[in-house]
Amino acid sequence: MPDSRKPQFRPTTTWYEDADKYWKNVKSNNDGMLGGLEYVHEPDIRDSTAFLSKLLTQGKLTSGTTYACDCGAGIGRVSKHFLTTQFDKVDLVEQNPVFLQEAQESNLKEA
């Protein structure tokens, strides 16, 4: 029996359009990507790194660390601070071209 207190996902025919409208009004920075909770950035990266390290140590990451795909990449925050430090190659997938431009110009620009 479903928990009545838990919000239920209800797909609509405008799912992607609704998401597109939402993300078009979000700032292209860490605070925007994190919904105003920029302070979770460091714990997010730290704990993601620890989690991946644990999987690797235990031999549970059978796909290896050659390639990663950041789906819903936003401005490349996770790619820059986590994925590119752990994987040889990272592709970003993002529906908002403004975010991808910010990723290219700021977060993933070659030094």
MIFI-340624 format. One record per residue (C-alpha): residue in one letter; z, y, x. Coordinates in steps of 0.25 Angstrom, whole numbers, padded with zeros to 4 digits, always signed. Layout:
<pts>
aZYX...
</pts>
This chain:
<pts>
m+0000+0000+0000p-0004+0014+0006d+0007+0023+0009s+0006+0035-0001r+0012+0045+0009k+0002+0042+0020p-0011+0051+0018q-0023+0043+0014f-0037+0044+0020r-0047+0047+0010p-0061+0048+0016t-0070+0058+0010t-0085+0061+0010t-0082+0073+0018w-0073+0067+0029y-0081+0072+0041e-0084+0085+0034d-0070+0088+0032a-0066+0084+0046d-0077+0093+0051k-0072+0105+0043y-0058+0103+0048w-0062+0102+0063k-0071+0114+0062n-0058+0122+0059v-0050+0117+0071k-0049+0124+0084s-0056+0118+0096n-0043+0116+0105n-0032+0106+0106d-0023+0112+0096g-0035+0112+0086m-0038+0097+0089l-0023+0094+0087g-0021+0101+0074g-0012+0111+0080l-0004+0101+0087e-0008+0104+0102y+0005+0100+0107v+0001+0085+0104h-0010+0086+0114e-0002+0082+0127p+0006+0070+0120d-0008+0065+0114i-0014+0064+0127r-0002+0058+0134d+0000+0048+0123s-0015+0044+0122t-0015+0042+0137a-0003+0034+0137f-0008+0025+0125l-0021+0023+0132s-0014+0019+0145k-0006+0009+0138l-0018+0003+0132l-0025+0002+0145t-0012-0004+0152q-0011-0014+0141g-0026-0018+0142k-0028-0014+0128l-0039-0004+0130t-0050-0014+0131s-0061-0004+0130g-0057+0003+0144t-0057+0017+0148t-0072+0019+0150y-0076+0027+0137a-0069+0034+0126c-0074+0041+0114d-0065+0053+0108c-0069+0053+0093g-0065+0066+0087a-0064+0072+0100g-0062+0086+0096i-0061+0095+0108g-0060+0084+0118r-0044+0085+0120v-0042+0070+0120s-0054+0067+0128k-0050+0078+0139h-0036+0074+0140f-0036+0059+0137l-0049+0052+0136t-0056+0057+0148t-0044+0054+0156q-0044+0040+0152f-0058+0036+0149d-0071+0037+0158k-0079+0043+0147v-0076+0050+0134d-0085+0054+0123l-0081+0064+0112v-0085+0063+0098e-0082+0075+0089q-0088+0080+0076n-0085+0095+0079p-0095+0101+0089v-0085+0113+0092f-0074+0103+0097l-0084+0095+0106q-0089+0108+0112e-0074+0112+0115a-0072+0098+0121q-0085+0100+0130e-0081+0114+0134s-0066+0113+0136n-0060+0099+0136l-0071+0091+0143k-0078+0101+0151e-0081+0096+0165a-0072+0103+0176
</pts>
